[in-house]
């Protein structure tokens, strides 16, 4: 099988690493490194499992983009800290800087786009890939919308319950899991999420429409546009109560389309080539960082995974 490109949702993975390991794991100077260790171990495990030719860690240059907030002001509003930034664990930002230092010394690419979230970077890189099969790795179910059975297949490794319980989704898997039309499973999932809503992102959804109703409507009418057309057609089979709820949510639905859908045209900047190295790009720097941060074992596991990666050797 052709070696894939792995696209990693950086913030999703290091946030989960932070909560999976205790902050009592510290560097020699006392700073917590639990997220650093967990994140590096996650990359090592992914490389060993999937033997990728290329890998990109995708970043949130803007975790709450203005185009989404302008459309729906409640978008991620509950996550805003008193300082106006994102409310997150106190020691995590410093650990993210450590992670980025290690990735640079190892030679692993990062990518971001000003004014866009990591979801949009992932969506854009997946959409424009023309060579290798794509595996998107995230704990965010919203990314299930990027699955594709095209010339270059796109799958999503969902790690919301941890790497040990990760689920690999293709379009058939998404359609089966959420009872959606298989021929447009990715797009249908975005429409399903829009209708259902997502309190964790501050998206209210359509009042009275839960997961079962959303999937039933999409199966019956084929698409969100088909559902809206049925709501405006008094002769359609829609129940009067559900028709009223959909019509009352017309403004929300129109605004939410561009909020829920990941961008596929974000202006991405890559830190370096996305080809995976078999050895660190700066041996002295990674040795110094390993000792300084007290992460020698995690770095050893990552470097061993890179050295043994047949995907990189054959690329």
CORZI-V296089 format. One record per pair of residues at least 6 apart in sequence whose ideal C-beta (glycine too) atoms are under 6 Angstrom apart, sorted by the first residue. I is the first residue (numbers start at 1). J is the second residue. D is the distance in Angstrom with one decimal. If there is no record, write none. Layout:
i=I j=J d=D
i=I j=J d=D
//
This chain:
i=3 j=51 d=5.8
i=3 j=52 d=5.7
i=3 j=53 d=3.8
i=3 j=311 d=3.3
i=4 j=52 d=5.2
i=4 j=132 d=5.6
i=4 j=133 d=4.5
i=4 j=135 d=5.0
i=5 j=54 d=4.1
i=5 j=132 d=4.6
i=5 j=134 d=5.6
i=6 j=52 d=4.5
i=6 j=55 d=4.5
i=6 j=135 d=5.3
i=7 j=56 d=5.5
i=7 j=58 d=6.0
i=7 j=122 d=5.1
i=7 j=125 d=5.4
i=7 j=136 d=4.8
i=8 j=57 d=4.8
i=8 j=137 d=4.9
i=9 j=118 d=5.4
i=9 j=138 d=3.6
i=10 j=57 d=4.6
i=10 j=58 d=5.7
i=10 j=59 d=5.3
i=11 j=60 d=5.0
i=11 j=118 d=5.7
i=12 j=138 d=4.9
i=12 j=139 d=4.5
i=12 j=140 d=5.3
i=13 j=39 d=5.9
i=13 j=42 d=5.7
i=14 j=35 d=4.9
i=14 j=39 d=4.5
i=16 j=139 d=5.4
i=17 j=35 d=4.8
i=17 j=38 d=2.8
i=17 j=39 d=4.5
i=18 j=34 d=6.0
i=18 j=35 d=3.9
i=18 j=89 d=5.9
i=18 j=92 d=5.5
i=20 j=38 d=5.4
i=21 j=34 d=3.9
i=21 j=38 d=4.8
i=23 j=32 d=4.3
i=23 j=34 d=5.4
i=25 j=33 d=5.7
i=25 j=34 d=4.4
i=25 j=37 d=6.0
i=26 j=32 d=5.6
i=27 j=33 d=5.1
i=27 j=293 d=4.7
i=27 j=294 d=4.4
i=28 j=294 d=5.2
i=32 j=91 d=4.4
i=33 j=293 d=5.4
i=33 j=295 d=5.8
i=35 j=92 d=6.0
i=35 j=95 d=4.2
i=36 j=95 d=5.2
i=36 j=98 d=4.9
i=36 j=99 d=5.5
i=36 j=295 d=5.7
i=37 j=295 d=5.6
i=37 j=298 d=4.6
i=39 j=99 d=5.5
i=40 j=298 d=4.2
i=40 j=302 d=5.1
i=41 j=298 d=5.4
i=42 j=163 d=6.0
i=43 j=302 d=6.0
i=44 j=301 d=4.5
i=44 j=302 d=4.4
i=44 j=305 d=4.2
i=47 j=305 d=4.2
i=47 j=309 d=5.4
i=48 j=305 d=5.0
i=51 j=309 d=5.8
i=51 j=310 d=5.2
i=51 j=311 d=3.9
i=52 j=311 d=4.9
i=53 j=132 d=5.9
i=53 j=311 d=4.5
i=53 j=315 d=3.8
i=54 j=274 d=4.3
i=54 j=275 d=5.6
i=55 j=276 d=5.2
i=56 j=109 d=4.9
i=56 j=111 d=5.0
i=56 j=274 d=4.9
i=57 j=110 d=4.8
i=58 j=111 d=5.4
i=58 j=118 d=4.5
i=58 j=121 d=4.1
i=58 j=122 d=5.0
i=59 j=110 d=5.7
i=59 j=112 d=4.0
i=59 j=118 d=5.7
i=60 j=117 d=5.3
i=60 j=118 d=4.6
i=61 j=112 d=4.1
i=61 j=113 d=5.9
i=61 j=114 d=5.2
i=62 j=115 d=5.3
i=63 j=86 d=5.3
i=64 j=76 d=4.9
i=65 j=115 d=5.6
i=65 j=116 d=5.9
i=68 j=75 d=4.9
i=68 j=259 d=4.7
i=69 j=75 d=5.3
i=71 j=255 d=4.4
i=71 j=259 d=5.1
i=72 j=255 d=5.5
i=72 j=259 d=5.2
i=74 j=202 d=4.1
i=75 j=202 d=5.0
i=76 j=201 d=5.8
i=76 j=202 d=5.3
i=77 j=202 d=5.1
i=78 j=202 d=6.0
i=79 j=86 d=5.8
i=79 j=87 d=5.3
i=81 j=87 d=3.9
i=98 j=293 d=5.7
i=101 j=289 d=5.8
i=102 j=289 d=5.6
i=105 j=282 d=4.8
i=105 j=285 d=4.1
i=105 j=286 d=4.1
i=105 j=289 d=5.8
i=106 j=280 d=4.9
i=106 j=286 d=5.9
i=107 j=277 d=4.1
i=107 j=281 d=3.3
i=109 j=270 d=5.5
i=109 j=271 d=5.5
i=109 j=272 d=5.0
i=109 j=274 d=4.4
i=110 j=271 d=4.6
i=111 j=121 d=5.4
i=111 j=268 d=5.3
i=111 j=270 d=4.9
i=113 j=121 d=5.4
i=113 j=266 d=3.8
i=113 j=267 d=5.2
i=113 j=268 d=4.9
i=116 j=266 d=4.4
i=119 j=262 d=4.7
i=120 j=262 d=5.4
i=120 j=263 d=3.8
i=120 j=266 d=4.4
i=121 j=266 d=5.8
i=121 j=268 d=5.8
i=122 j=136 d=5.4
i=123 j=146 d=5.4
i=123 j=262 d=3.4
i=123 j=263 d=5.9
i=123 j=264 d=5.2
i=124 j=264 d=5.3
i=124 j=266 d=4.4
i=124 j=268 d=5.8
i=126 j=134 d=4.9
i=126 j=136 d=6.0
i=126 j=146 d=4.9
i=126 j=154 d=4.9
i=127 j=264 d=4.0
i=129 j=152 d=5.2
i=133 j=153 d=5.0
i=134 j=154 d=4.4
i=135 j=155 d=5.2
i=135 j=157 d=5.6
i=136 j=143 d=5.4
i=136 j=146 d=5.9
i=136 j=156 d=4.7
i=137 j=157 d=4.6
i=139 j=159 d=4.9
i=139 j=160 d=4.3
i=143 j=156 d=5.4
i=144 j=156 d=5.4
i=144 j=169 d=5.9
i=144 j=174 d=5.3
i=144 j=189 d=4.8
i=145 j=186 d=4.9
i=145 j=189 d=4.7
i=145 j=190 d=4.0
i=146 j=154 d=5.5
i=146 j=186 d=5.9
i=147 j=154 d=5.7
i=147 j=156 d=5.7
i=147 j=169 d=5.8
i=147 j=170 d=5.7
i=147 j=171 d=4.8
i=147 j=174 d=5.3
i=147 j=186 d=4.6
i=148 j=154 d=4.1
i=148 j=186 d=6.0
i=149 j=171 d=5.1
i=155 j=168 d=5.7
i=155 j=170 d=5.0
i=156 j=169 d=4.8
i=157 j=166 d=5.3
i=157 j=168 d=5.2
i=158 j=167 d=4.8
i=159 j=166 d=4.7
i=171 j=185 d=3.9
i=172 j=182 d=6.0
i=174 j=185 d=4.4
i=174 j=189 d=5.5
i=175 j=182 d=3.9
i=175 j=185 d=4.3
i=178 j=215 d=5.7
i=179 j=215 d=4.1
i=180 j=188 d=4.2
i=180 j=215 d=5.9
i=180 j=218 d=5.8
i=181 j=188 d=5.3
i=188 j=218 d=5.3
i=190 j=260 d=5.3
i=190 j=261 d=5.2
i=191 j=224 d=4.1
i=192 j=214 d=4.9
i=192 j=218 d=6.0
i=193 j=260 d=5.5
i=194 j=256 d=4.9
i=194 j=260 d=4.6
i=195 j=206 d=5.3
i=195 j=209 d=5.0
i=195 j=214 d=4.0
i=196 j=205 d=5.2
i=196 j=211 d=5.4
i=196 j=214 d=4.8
i=197 j=203 d=5.0
i=197 j=204 d=5.2
i=197 j=205 d=2.0
i=206 j=245 d=5.9
i=206 j=249 d=4.3
i=207 j=245 d=5.6
i=208 j=245 d=4.9
i=217 j=227 d=5.0
i=221 j=227 d=4.6
i=221 j=230 d=5.3
i=230 j=236 d=4.0
i=230 j=238 d=5.2
i=231 j=243 d=5.2
i=231 j=246 d=4.1
i=231 j=247 d=5.5
i=276 j=312 d=4.2
i=278 j=306 d=5.6
i=278 j=307 d=5.5
i=278 j=312 d=5.4
i=280 j=286 d=4.6
i=290 j=296 d=4.7
i=290 j=299 d=4.4
//
